[in-house]
Amino acid sequence: MSDATITRSDEAALVAAARAKATVFDIFWQFLIIGGTSFGGVVPYLREGLVTKCHWVDDKEFVELLSISQSLPGLNATNMAILLGDRLKGWMGAVAGILGVCLPGALIMLAVGMFYRIHGDHPYVTYCLRGVAAAAAGLLLATCIQLGKKSLSHRFDLVFVLVTVLCVNRLHLGVPKTLVIVGLLAIFFHYPRKSEKAEVSQ
């Protein structure tokens, strides 16, 4: 048995054990932390909390849930909270997740909105926002690299990443239309050929 297989088996066992211990309050508390600390972009914080810290999902399942969340209307964080909460503890977990992730953001934005209305024209506020934007871009890039190492199984998958970026940023196609186009191409590319099916059957 290869080291990679052992690693995947150990990771699956770790996820199963963590899910068995998870409670509704744990779901609420973890998403409360994510909602209160995810400045500039939620994806890095979702992965840090759900994959690295709580071990409720592995990277592969995280990418699958994130893809579903991005394909549906609404925010990624709220969609992820509903999907994972329901997977862990049913509808009670989904409610706990969405309450946890929305509550801190609503309170913080209320306070920030009041502050910005009064001091929004101050130069230091503008400089601070620029710094936060740069840090958020760096966090998102680091998360993309970490997920890509485990999720992109074939070199040709990088072509799908490039096509997605071109469709959204250059051709200005909508995200749902882009996902459908790239998804169909990826399915066609990864669909087992007859020779591969024969090797598997043997």
N, C-alpha and C positions, 0 to 999 in steps of 0.2 A: 504494500500500500504506500502511495506516494505521500510526501509531506503536505502537498496541497490538499489531498483528500482528507488527511488527518486534521488539517486546519479547518476545513469546511465542516467536518463532523463535530469538532470541538465547538465551533461557532454556533452550529445548529443546536447543540446541547445547551450552550450558554443562553441562547435566545429562549428556548423552551423553558428553562428553569426560571428565567427572569419574568416571563409571561405568567407563569404559575403563581409567582409571588405578588404580581401587580394587583393593586386594589383601585377602586374608583377614586379614592382620595389621592393616591399616587399619580394617577392620570391627571387629575385636576392640578395638583401641585407642580408637576413637571411642565405642563403647558402654561401654567401661571408664570413660572420662571422664564420659559421661552418667550412668552408674550411681553414680559417686563424687561428683557435684556436684549432682544433682537433688534438692535439699532442698525439701520441701513440696509437690511436684507435678512429674511428669516431663514433661508435655506441652510446656511452654515450652522446656525443655532439649532435648527431642527435635527440635523445630522449629529451634532455634538451631544444633544440631549437624549435623542431616541436611540441612536446607534452606539455611540461611544460610552455614554454614561449609564443609561438604563438597560441597554441591550435588549430592547423590545423587538427590534428588527435588525437584520443584517443589511449590508450595503445594497445587495441585490434587491431585496424586498423594499428597501427605502426608495430606490430609484423607481420601482414599479408604482409605489404609492404616490410618489412625487409626479410621475407622468400622468397618472389618473387625475391628481389634484390640478395640474396645469391644464388638462383637457376640459375640465368642467368650469362653469361660471363660478365666480367668487375668488377669494384670496387663497393662496396656497396654504397658508397656516391654518385657516379655518377648515378647509377641505381635508387637510392632513389630520387635524384633530378629530374630525368626525370619522374618517376612515379607520384610523388606528384605534381610536377609542372604542368604536364598534367592534373591531377585531379582537380587542382585549377583553372588554366587559359588556358587550352588547350596547343597547341604546343608552344605558346609564353611563357607560364609558364615553360614548359620543357626546352626550350632554355635558359631562364633566370636562371633557377636552375642549369643547368650544367655549364654555364659560371661562375656563382657565386662560385660554389664549387671547380672548377678547377683552377681559376685564382690565388688565393693566394698561393695555394700549389705549382704551377709552379714557381712563383716568389721566394717563400721561399726556395724551393729545389735548385733553381739556386744559391742563395746566400750561402746556407748551403754547397752545393757541392763544391763551390769555397773555402769556409773556411776549410772544412774537407780535401781537397786536400793539403792545406798548413799546417794545424795544427792537422791532424788526429792522429798522433803518440804521441801527448802529453798525459801524464797520466790523467790530469784533464778532458780532453775531454772524455776519456774512463769511468771515474767515473761518469761523468754527464750522459752519455748514459745509464749506468746501472741503475741510479736512475730514469730516465725517463721511462725505461722499467718496473721497479717495480711499478711505479705510474700508468702506463697504464694498467697493469694487475689488479690492485686494482679497477680502474675505471670500467673496463669491468666486473669484478665480482659484483660490486655494482649494475650496470645496469641489469645484469642477474637476481639478486635477486629481484629487483624492478619489472621487467617484469614478472618474474615467479609467483609472488604473485597474479597478475591479469590475467595471461594467462593460468596457469596450474589449470584447474578446477577440476581435479580428481587426487587422490593420485597416481593412476597408471601411470599418465603422467610423473612422475619422472622416471619410468622405461624406457620410451621412451628417456628421456634425457640421462640416463645412457647408453642405447644401442647406441645412436648416438655418445657419447664420445668414447665408446669402438671400434665402427666401424672405426672411423677416426684415433684415437690415437694408438690403439693396432692392429687392423686388417689392418690398412693402406688402407682402401677403399676410393675411391674418394668421394668428397662431393655430386655430383649429384647422384651417385649410393646409397649412404647412405640415402639421402633425399627420394629417391624412395622407398627403403626398409622400412624405419621407417614411411614414410607417408602412405604406404599401410597398415602397421600394425595398425597405429593410426586410419585410416579410418575404418578398420574392427572392432576395439575395440569400437569406438564411434558410429558406425552405430546403429540406433535405432532397438531394438529387437521387436518382435511381441507384447509382453506384454506392452512395452513402447509405441508403436504406438497406442495400444488400449486405454491406459490411456490418451494419448494426445487427441484422438478423442472424448473421453467422456468429 
